Amino acid sequence: MHLVLILVVIAVLVLVIKQMNKQAAANSSVLSPSNPQSPWGSDTSISIAYLANGKLFYKDAHAVIEQVQSPYVQEMMDKMERQKERHAWKENTSFSVSANGGMRQFDKDFAQIMATSMQLIEAKQMLYFLKDDLMGGLFSMDLQTGEEKRILHKQNLALSDLNLDAASDNILCTSTSKDGSTNIAMIHRDGGQFQLLTGGDTFDSAPAWIPGSPTQILYQSAGIARAPSGYIAAVGNACIQMLDMKSSKVTPVLDDPQFDFLHPRVCPRGNLHFIRRPYEGQKSDMGGVLLDTLLFPFRLLRAVFHYLNFFSLMYSRKPLTSASGPAVKADLKEIMLKGKRIDAEKALRNAGTVQGVPSLVPSAWQLISRDRQGQEQVLATNVVDYDIRADGSIVYSNGRGAFLLEPGKPASLIMRTDLIEELVVAAV
């Protein structure tokens, strides 16, 4: 009798667990960012492309998020796999021993190909740049058919911050040199007529066209201080400059030693938009040594705690504390956003939220609108990147979500994901 009761109880428990799993799966699918029926209560009809960890993603007007898979990258990966298979038989044989007695490396590590920038030409047409340690290429893709065209492919070419002018088919971009400095360049959409527009040992980046002024552009610029060995020792505050390409004259627009002014853009009304954040200068070595000395006991205790927490998780499946904040993937512990190294775990605990979405940058990263009379307005805080649509509305990101900002309305959530480093929107 007892055995029958036990079996009945077990059967009931199994049914309950299955029902709970089905309900959890249903809830998960509903809340997934890639679900077109995701009930966020916001405008999901905007097509967005964004960059995360060197990968390209695209959200269409139906709120479906997909990674953009480059046939060129897949071709290189298949080529590397075939090369490994060809040399597999040589392992653990006399062929694997070199003349000096060392072991030959037939399988060299595959150079990871990273996306550095993208531009939505139309709702279903994307322009993007891919690079590895040796080569760089400009590509375009029809997002409906997946057809990819290689526009330009060249050794030691490193471009980013693509910005296409539809009227002239010219692309402004940031060109990175071997010494680490960056300058503004322009290239035609067909891959020809490449020319550098700025020079010098500086960090020039984020170029932007000025509507109605085809010969003038805006960009951000920061000076570089190098050590005698040639390494970069310090970087100055970022300011906004205007370049007249016809006269080669550079005019300062915004410069304040206390702030970085980033990512300048001009809206259809003629107002200047930019991201403003506090400038963090180079800290002295003595200050760093003193800080490390003072924090050494606390860092040691933290290391011991994490060591014990690891064993607690291994043997009891429970952490020593539950106040660990939002979960962070291992590859997102430290990321670079607008030239700053961000501790993602710390940021998600302290930077606050936007529409319930945790931010990767603090509220001091502000999106500013400046009119022709010099009057400034803070449009949003916790801003990592933004883009202006043809109707004047703005889509911006706090690093974990994308939000629509329309005049006279509060920001509305478009989508949320693990990481958004840069984003662009399709023209209205």
N, C-alpha and C positions, 0 to 999 in steps of 0.2 A: 504493500500500500504506500509506504513511504517512497519507494522507488518510482511509483507512478506519479505521485505528487511532485517529486523532484524533476521528472521529465517534463511534466506540464509546465512547471515554473520556468524551466530552461527554454521550452518552446515559446512561451509568452515573451520572455526576455529577448530572444532572437528576433521575433516579429517587431517588438518595440524598437530595437536597435536598427533594424533595416528601415523602418519607417522614419526614424530620426535621421539616418544617413541620407535618405531620399529627400527629405525636407531641407537638409543642409545643402545638398547639391543643388536643389532648385533655387535656394536663396543665393548661393554662390554664383550661379549662372545669371541671375537677375542683376546682381550687383557688379558683374564683371564689366570693366571698361570697354571690352570689345563687343558687348551685347548691344545690338541696335535698339533694343527696347529699354535700355537702362533708364530707370525713373529718377533722373537727377533733378527734374523740374527746371531745366535750363535749355538754352538754345544749342542744340547739337547739330544744326544744319550747316555748320561752317567746316570747310575742308582745311585741315592743318597738317603740315609736315613738321617733324621735330627730330632733333639729334640727341642721342643718349649713348654714352660709352662707345662712340665711334660707329654706331649703327643708326640707320635711317628708319623712321617710322612714319606712317601716314594714316590719318583719320579722315575718312570720307564724310560726306554729308549725312550718312545714315548712322554715324557714330561707331563704325567698325574700325578698330585699330589693327593695323597689320604692319609687320616689318617689311621693308622694301628689300627684296633679295636681288642683288646684282648678279647677272649671268657671268660677268667678268670675274667677280670674286669666286663664284662657284667653279669656274674654269681653272683658276689658279689653284684652288684647293684640290680639285681632281688631278691636276698635273702633279702636285706634290705627293698625293697618295700613290699615283702610278710610279713615281720615282722611288718611293719607299719600298714598293713591292719589287721593283727591279733589283734593288740592292739587298733585299732581305736575306738572300741565300749566302751572302758574304759574311754575315755575322757569325762569330765564334769559329772562324776558319783562319787560315794563314793570310788570306786577303785582307783581314781586318787589322793586321799588324803593320805599322808603318816602318820605314827604314831605321828610325831612331828608337824603335822598340815600343812606341806609344800605340794607342788604338786609334784607327781611322774613324772619322765620323762621316758615314755615308748619308745619314739622315739628318741634314741640317734643319734647325728649327724653322718652321714656316713663318715668314715675315707677315705679321698680321696686317691686313689691309683695312684701313680706317676711313670712314667718311668724315670730312672736316667741315662741310657746309652744303646747303641745298637751297634751291629756289623753285617755287611753284610758278611755272610760266602760265599755266592754265589750271583748272580744277583737276585735270587728269594728266598733266604733263609736268615732269620734274627735271630740273637741272641740278647736278651734284658733282662734287669733287671727291675722288678716292686717292689715297696715298699709302705707301709703305715706307720702309727706310731708304729705298733707292729710287722708286718711280712714283709719279703722280699723274693723274689723268682726269680730264673733264668729260663727263658723261651726261646723256639725257635718256629719259625713259618715258614711254607711254604706259601709264599706270593701269590702263584698261587691258592692254594686250601683253604687258611685260616686256615689250621689245625695247632693247637697249642699244644706243648708238654711242660709239667711242669718238668723241669730238677731237680730243687732244690727249696725247700720252707721251710724256717726256721724262727723262732722267733728271733727278734733283729738282723737280718742280713741286712746290708746296703752296697751294692756294687755299684761302678760306674767305669767309664773309662775302659770299657771292651776292651781287646786287645788280639785277638786270634792268636796263632802261629799254622798255618795249619800243619806244619811238626810234631809237638809233641802233638797237640790237647790240649795244655795247654793255659789257659787264664790268663793274667795279669789283675789286677784290683785294684781299690782303696777301702779299707775297712774302714768304719767310725765307731768309737767307741762311747759309750754313752756320754763320756766327750767332744765330738766334735773333737778330734784329728783324723787324718787319716793316714793310713799306707798302704804300698804296699803288696798285697797278690797274691797268685797264686792258681788256681783251675782248675781241669781237665774239659774238655768239657762235661763229663757225670755227673758233679756235685760232684765228689769225690775228695779226696786228697787235701782238703783246707789247706793252710798253709800261715802264715804271713811271709813276707820276710824282712820287716823293723819294727822297734819299736821306742818307745820314744814319748814324748809329742811334736809332730810336725805335720805339714800339708804335708804329702808325697802323691803325686798324679800323674796322667798322665803317667803311666808306658809305656815303649816302648821296643820292642825287637830290638836287634842289628843284622842285617843280617850277617850270617857267624860266629856269636858268640853266640851259644845257651845257654851258662851259664852266659852271661852278659846282663844286662838291664840298661836302662836309666829312670830317673824319675825326677820330680821337687820336691823341698823340701823347706819349710819355717819354721822357728822357731816360737814358741808360748810363749808369756809372760802372765802369769795369775795373777790375783788379789788375795789377801789373801782369799777371799771367794771362789776361784776356777774358777771364770768366766774369759774368755779370754779378756785380757786388750789390747794386741797389737800383731801384726803378723809381723815377719821380712820379708826381701826381699826374693823372691823365687829364688833359684839357681838350677842348674842342677847337678845331681849326677849320678855316674855309680856304680852299684852293681854287684859284682861277686858272683853269687849264690853258687858256689862251695866252695869258701874260705870265704864267708860272708864279704869280704872286700869292703868298700865304698870309692870311689875316686871322689873328686870334679872335675867337668868338666868346669863349668862356674859359676862365682860368682862375683857380683859387687854390693856394697851397694846402688848404685844409680838406679839400674834397677831390674825388675822382669824378669826372664827367664822362659818361660812357654812352655809346650806341646812339649817336645823334640821328634824328629823323625829322623830316618836315611834313606836316599833315596837309591835306588839301586846302585848309584855310590859311596856310602860311605860317602856322605856329611851330616853333622849334620844340621837339620832344627829346628827352634824354634821361638816362638813369644817373642819379646822384647818390654817392655813398661817401662816408668818411675816408679820407686818405690815411693809410697806415704806413708810416715811413719805416725805414730800416732801423731796427733796434741795435743798440751798441752791444759789442761782445761782452763787456763787463756786466751789463744789465742782464744778459742771458745767463752768464755764469752764476750771478747772484741768485737769479730766479730758480735756476736748476738746483742750487744748493739748498735753498729754502724749501723747495717742493720735493726734495729727495725722499724724506720719510713718508710723505703722503703717497708718493708714487710707489714706494716699496710696499706699503700696506695695501694699496690697490692691486698690485701684482699678486700678493699673497691671497687676497680675497678672490680674485679671478681663478687662481690655482685651485683653491678649495671649492669654488663654485663649479668648476669643471668636474671634479670628482663627485660632487653632489648630483650633478646632472647624469653622470655615467652610472651611478649605482642606485639612486633613488628616483631618477627621472624628474626631480624637482629642483629648481634653482634656490639659492639661499635667500633671494629677495625677489619680489614680484614688481618692484618699482624700477623697471628697466627701460621704460619709455617705449616709443614706437619701434617695431622691429625693423632692422636694417640689414640688407643683404651684405654678404662678405665683400663683394666687389664694389660696394657703394660706401665703404667706410670713409675713404678720402677721395674727393673729386675736385676738379678744377672748374670754377665758374667765373667767367669774366676775368681770368688771370689770377684769381685768388684760390688758394687751397682751402677747401671747406671740409671740416670734420662733420660728416653727415649725421653721425650718431648724436653728437653734441648739439648740432643745429636743430634736429627734430625735437629735442627736448626743450630748447630755449628760444627758438626763433619765432614761436607763435604760429597761428594758423590763419588761413584765408578761406572763408566759406567752409570751415571745418577741415580743410586740407592742410597738413603740416608743411611748414616752409623750410627751405634749405638755406635761406639767407635771412638776416635780421630785418626788422622794420626800417632801419636806417637806409636800406637800399630802396630809394624812392623813385617813382616815375614822375617826372616834372614836365609840365607844359609851360612854355614861355612865349608870350605874344610879342608883337613887333614893338610894343612900348616898354618891354622889359618886365612886365608883370608876370609873376610865376604862380603856378597852382600845382599842388601835390595831387596827382590823379590816383595813385595807388602806392602801397608800401609792400615790402618783401618781394621786390621785383627782380627776377633773374634775367629775363629777356622779354621782348615785346615786338609786335608788328602792327602797322597801321593799315587798315583796309581802305578801299577806294571811297567808301562813304564816310570816312572819318572816324569810325569806331575802332577800338583798339582791342587786340587780343594779347594778353600778357601771361607770364608764368611765374610761379613762386618756387619752381624747381620740381614740384610734385603734382601740379595741376595746371590747367589752362583756363583762363577766365575772360569773359567778354565784358568790355567796358564801353557803354554807350552814354552819350551826353544826357544828364538828368536822371540816370538810372543807376542803381547799385550794381556792383559787379556780379555777374552770374557765372556759375560753374559750367564749363563746357566738357571737360574730361579730367580724370585723375589717373596717374600712373606712377611708376617707381622713380623715374628721373626724366627731366626735360632740361637739357643744357641750352639749346637754341630752338626757336620755332619761327615758322613763316606761315602765312595764310594765303589762300588763293584770292585773287581779285574778285570783288563782288560783281 
